[in-house]
């Protein structure tokens, strides 16, 4: 949960962890995937609740 909070800028990163270029790329891709997943959940919730026939 701490890592997800860091991805979404909710919690500050640990200053003692090493930062490399590839690690930054990996964190960026993980951040994008988490945001896309949350957007899909919101879309499904809206579709199920408001577009119910």
Secondary structure as UniProt FT lines:
FT   HELIX           2..7
FT   TURN            8..9
FT   TURN            15..16
FT   HELIX           21..50
//
